């Protein structure tokens, strides 16, 4: 089977990569790759604008291979990464160069419940890379047959319960339009690799508001001599369909204030900051 992803480039499907390899390609963060400095700066800029300068207690939900957690820990902050994929956490531990990074393998809902029971508090809680949308499906589970807001609001409420005074939740989402009918589109992203050979990921996106489902068939390509070569692998990401209305309802259900950031370093994702209503002046 072949699919044309750009003029003059026919791409042949090949064996699927592991989850860790796919994530390395998409995030641009392999074992030998530095942290995404722009993303680290964006998180710290948001934190310093809201909190007193000090060592921050940062919780990164779905933090995977450590981007931006490793860079935040290297900046002197106390960072906990929670993910249910062992191979990604192994990559984070391998890449970390500071003892201020803690990697925990578990479902973040269990972690939040335990942290709340122990009275733990965090100044900033991150849920980046559209991780919230994959809460119920990553890596290979079926989405529940319930509305998206019903599936996600408990997580947002649990985050609120472990926020320190003045703290905030930063959620990065693949924000889709508020539509009633199903639609599809194709997007291609380029990623610089440590080897110096550029790679691309082609997303075939299928959004179905009736089921609340967003499926992304991700095809990984490697460029050679200015042209796209045979693909390195592929994987399908299936998650909740998140829209502006979804974010508004999530904030309302958990008595949080949601603010969409005007600027963000990753153009294919949108960032929202949620704060308890009592914190909003």
Secondary structure as a PSIPRED ss2 file (coil, helix, strand):
# PSIPRED VFORMAT (PSIPRED V4.0)

   1 X C   1.000  0.000  0.000
   2 X E   0.000  0.000  1.000
   3 X E   0.000  0.000  1.000
   4 X E   0.000  0.000  1.000
   5 X E   0.000  0.000  1.000
   6 X E   0.000  0.000  1.000
   7 X C   1.000  0.000  0.000
   8 X C   1.000  0.000  0.000
   9 X E   0.000  0.000  1.000
  10 X E   0.000  0.000  1.000
  11 X E   0.000  0.000  1.000
  12 X E   0.000  0.000  1.000
  13 X C   1.000  0.000  0.000
  14 X C   1.000  0.000  0.000
  15 X C   1.000  0.000  0.000
  16 X C   1.000  0.000  0.000
  17 X C   1.000  0.000  0.000
  18 X C   1.000  0.000  0.000
  19 X H   0.000  1.000  0.000
  20 X H   0.000  1.000  0.000
  21 X H   0.000  1.000  0.000
  22 X H   0.000  1.000  0.000
  23 X H   0.000  1.000  0.000
  24 X H   0.000  1.000  0.000
  25 X H   0.000  1.000  0.000
  26 X H   0.000  1.000  0.000
  27 X H   0.000  1.000  0.000
  28 X C   1.000  0.000  0.000
  29 X C   1.000  0.000  0.000
  30 X C   1.000  0.000  0.000
  31 X C   1.000  0.000  0.000
  32 X C   1.000  0.000  0.000
  33 X C   1.000  0.000  0.000
  34 X C   1.000  0.000  0.000
  35 X C   1.000  0.000  0.000
  36 X C   1.000  0.000  0.000
  37 X H   0.000  1.000  0.000
  38 X H   0.000  1.000  0.000
  39 X H   0.000  1.000  0.000
  40 X H   0.000  1.000  0.000
  41 X H   0.000  1.000  0.000
  42 X H   0.000  1.000  0.000
  43 X H   0.000  1.000  0.000
  44 X H   0.000  1.000  0.000
  45 X H   0.000  1.000  0.000
  46 X H   0.000  1.000  0.000
  47 X H   0.000  1.000  0.000
  48 X H   0.000  1.000  0.000
  49 X H   0.000  1.000  0.000
  50 X H   0.000  1.000  0.000
  51 X C   1.000  0.000  0.000
  52 X C   1.000  0.000  0.000
  53 X C   1.000  0.000  0.000
  54 X C   1.000  0.000  0.000
  55 X C   1.000  0.000  0.000
  56 X C   1.000  0.000  0.000
  57 X E   0.000  0.000  1.000
  58 X E   0.000  0.000  1.000
  59 X E   0.000  0.000  1.000
  60 X E   0.000  0.000  1.000
  61 X E   0.000  0.000  1.000
  62 X C   1.000  0.000  0.000
  63 X C   1.000  0.000  0.000
  64 X C   1.000  0.000  0.000
  65 X C   1.000  0.000  0.000
  66 X C   1.000  0.000  0.000
  67 X C   1.000  0.000  0.000
  68 X C   1.000  0.000  0.000
  69 X H   0.000  1.000  0.000
  70 X H   0.000  1.000  0.000
  71 X H   0.000  1.000  0.000
  72 X H   0.000  1.000  0.000
  73 X H   0.000  1.000  0.000
  74 X H   0.000  1.000  0.000
  75 X C   1.000  0.000  0.000
  76 X C   1.000  0.000  0.000
  77 X C   1.000  0.000  0.000
  78 X E   0.000  0.000  1.000
  79 X E   0.000  0.000  1.000
  80 X E   0.000  0.000  1.000
  81 X E   0.000  0.000  1.000
  82 X E   0.000  0.000  1.000
  83 X E   0.000  0.000  1.000
  84 X C   1.000  0.000  0.000
  85 X C   1.000  0.000  0.000
  86 X H   0.000  1.000  0.000
  87 X H   0.000  1.000  0.000
  88 X H   0.000  1.000  0.000
  89 X H   0.000  1.000  0.000
  90 X H   0.000  1.000  0.000
  91 X H   0.000  1.000  0.000
  92 X H   0.000  1.000  0.000
  93 X H   0.000  1.000  0.000
  94 X H   0.000  1.000  0.000
  95 X H   0.000  1.000  0.000
  96 X C   1.000  0.000  0.000
  97 X C   1.000  0.000  0.000
  98 X C   1.000  0.000  0.000
  99 X C   1.000  0.000  0.000
 100 X C   1.000  0.000  0.000
 101 X E   0.000  0.000  1.000
 102 X E   0.000  0.000  1.000
 103 X E   0.000  0.000  1.000
 104 X E   0.000  0.000  1.000
 105 X E   0.000  0.000  1.000
 106 X C   1.000  0.000  0.000
 107 X C   1.000  0.000  0.000
 108 X H   0.000  1.000  0.000
 109 X H   0.000  1.000  0.000
 110 X H   0.000  1.000  0.000
 111 X H   0.000  1.000  0.000
 112 X H   0.000  1.000  0.000
 113 X H   0.000  1.000  0.000
 114 X H   0.000  1.000  0.000
 115 X H   0.000  1.000  0.000
 116 X H   0.000  1.000  0.000
 117 X H   0.000  1.000  0.000
 118 X C   1.000  0.000  0.000
 119 X C   1.000  0.000  0.000
 120 X C   1.000  0.000  0.000
 121 X C   1.000  0.000  0.000
 122 X E   0.000  0.000  1.000
 123 X E   0.000  0.000  1.000
 124 X E   0.000  0.000  1.000
 125 X E   0.000  0.000  1.000
 126 X E   0.000  0.000  1.000
 127 X E   0.000  0.000  1.000
 128 X C   1.000  0.000  0.000
 129 X C   1.000  0.000  0.000
 130 X C   1.000  0.000  0.000
 131 X H   0.000  1.000  0.000
 132 X H   0.000  1.000  0.000
 133 X H   0.000  1.000  0.000
 134 X H   0.000  1.000  0.000
 135 X C   1.000  0.000  0.000
 136 X C   1.000  0.000  0.000
 137 X C   1.000  0.000  0.000
 138 X C   1.000  0.000  0.000
 139 X C   1.000  0.000  0.000
 140 X C   1.000  0.000  0.000
 141 X C   1.000  0.000  0.000
 142 X C   1.000  0.000  0.000
 143 X C   1.000  0.000  0.000
 144 X C   1.000  0.000  0.000
 145 X C   1.000  0.000  0.000
 146 X C   1.000  0.000  0.000
 147 X C   1.000  0.000  0.000
 148 X H   0.000  1.000  0.000
 149 X H   0.000  1.000  0.000
 150 X H   0.000  1.000  0.000
 151 X H   0.000  1.000  0.000
 152 X H   0.000  1.000  0.000
 153 X H   0.000  1.000  0.000
 154 X H   0.000  1.000  0.000
 155 X H   0.000  1.000  0.000
 156 X H   0.000  1.000  0.000
 157 X H   0.000  1.000  0.000
 158 X H   0.000  1.000  0.000
 159 X H   0.000  1.000  0.000
 160 X H   0.000  1.000  0.000
 161 X H   0.000  1.000  0.000
 162 X C   1.000  0.000  0.000
 163 X E   0.000  0.000  1.000
 164 X E   0.000  0.000  1.000
 165 X E   0.000  0.000  1.000
 166 X E   0.000  0.000  1.000
 167 X E   0.000  0.000  1.000
 168 X E   0.000  0.000  1.000
 169 X E   0.000  0.000  1.000
 170 X E   0.000  0.000  1.000
 171 X E   0.000  0.000  1.000
 172 X E   0.000  0.000  1.000
 173 X E   0.000  0.000  1.000
 174 X C   1.000  0.000  0.000
 175 X C   1.000  0.000  0.000
 176 X E   0.000  0.000  1.000
 177 X C   1.000  0.000  0.000
 178 X C   1.000  0.000  0.000
 179 X C   1.000  0.000  0.000
 180 X C   1.000  0.000  0.000
 181 X C   1.000  0.000  0.000
 182 X C   1.000  0.000  0.000
 183 X E   0.000  0.000  1.000
 184 X E   0.000  0.000  1.000
 185 X E   0.000  0.000  1.000
 186 X E   0.000  0.000  1.000
 187 X E   0.000  0.000  1.000
 188 X E   0.000  0.000  1.000
 189 X E   0.000  0.000  1.000
 190 X E   0.000  0.000  1.000
 191 X E   0.000  0.000  1.000
 192 X C   1.000  0.000  0.000
 193 X C   1.000  0.000  0.000
 194 X C   1.000  0.000  0.000
 195 X C   1.000  0.000  0.000
 196 X C   1.000  0.000  0.000
 197 X C   1.000  0.000  0.000
 198 X C   1.000  0.000  0.000
 199 X E   0.000  0.000  1.000
 200 X E   0.000  0.000  1.000
 201 X E   0.000  0.000  1.000
 202 X E   0.000  0.000  1.000
 203 X E   0.000  0.000  1.000
 204 X E   0.000  0.000  1.000
 205 X E   0.000  0.000  1.000
 206 X E   0.000  0.000  1.000
 207 X E   0.000  0.000  1.000
 208 X E   0.000  0.000  1.000
 209 X C   1.000  0.000  0.000
 210 X C   1.000  0.000  0.000
 211 X C   1.000  0.000  0.000
 212 X C   1.000  0.000  0.000
 213 X E   0.000  0.000  1.000
 214 X E   0.000  0.000  1.000
 215 X E   0.000  0.000  1.000
 216 X E   0.000  0.000  1.000
 217 X E   0.000  0.000  1.000
 218 X E   0.000  0.000  1.000
 219 X E   0.000  0.000  1.000
 220 X E   0.000  0.000  1.000
 221 X E   0.000  0.000  1.000
 222 X E   0.000  0.000  1.000
 223 X E   0.000  0.000  1.000
 224 X E   0.000  0.000  1.000
 225 X C   1.000  0.000  0.000
 226 X C   1.000  0.000  0.000
 227 X E   0.000  0.000  1.000
 228 X E   0.000  0.000  1.000
 229 X E   0.000  0.000  1.000
 230 X E   0.000  0.000  1.000
 231 X E   0.000  0.000  1.000
 232 X E   0.000  0.000  1.000
 233 X E   0.000  0.000  1.000
 234 X E   0.000  0.000  1.000
 235 X E   0.000  0.000  1.000
 236 X E   0.000  0.000  1.000
 237 X E   0.000  0.000  1.000
 238 X E   0.000  0.000  1.000
 239 X E   0.000  0.000  1.000
 240 X E   0.000  0.000  1.000
 241 X C   1.000  0.000  0.000
 242 X C   1.000  0.000  0.000
 243 X E   0.000  0.000  1.000
 244 X H   0.000  1.000  0.000
 245 X H   0.000  1.000  0.000
 246 X H   0.000  1.000  0.000
 247 X H   0.000  1.000  0.000
 248 X H   0.000  1.000  0.000
 249 X H   0.000  1.000  0.000
 250 X H   0.000  1.000  0.000
 251 X H   0.000  1.000  0.000
 252 X H   0.000  1.000  0.000
 253 X H   0.000  1.000  0.000
 254 X C   1.000  0.000  0.000
 255 X C   1.000  0.000  0.000
 256 X E   0.000  0.000  1.000
 257 X E   0.000  0.000  1.000
 258 X E   0.000  0.000  1.000
 259 X E   0.000  0.000  1.000
 260 X E   0.000  0.000  1.000
 261 X C   1.000  0.000  0.000
 262 X C   1.000  0.000  0.000
 263 X C   1.000  0.000  0.000
 264 X C   1.000  0.000  0.000
 265 X C   1.000  0.000  0.000
 266 X C   1.000  0.000  0.000
 267 X C   1.000  0.000  0.000
 268 X C   1.000  0.000  0.000
 269 X C   1.000  0.000  0.000
 270 X E   0.000  0.000  1.000
 271 X E   0.000  0.000  1.000
 272 X E   0.000  0.000  1.000
 273 X E   0.000  0.000  1.000
 274 X E   0.000  0.000  1.000
 275 X E   0.000  0.000  1.000
 276 X E   0.000  0.000  1.000
 277 X H   0.000  1.000  0.000
 278 X H   0.000  1.000  0.000
 279 X H   0.000  1.000  0.000
 280 X C   1.000  0.000  0.000
 281 X C   1.000  0.000  0.000
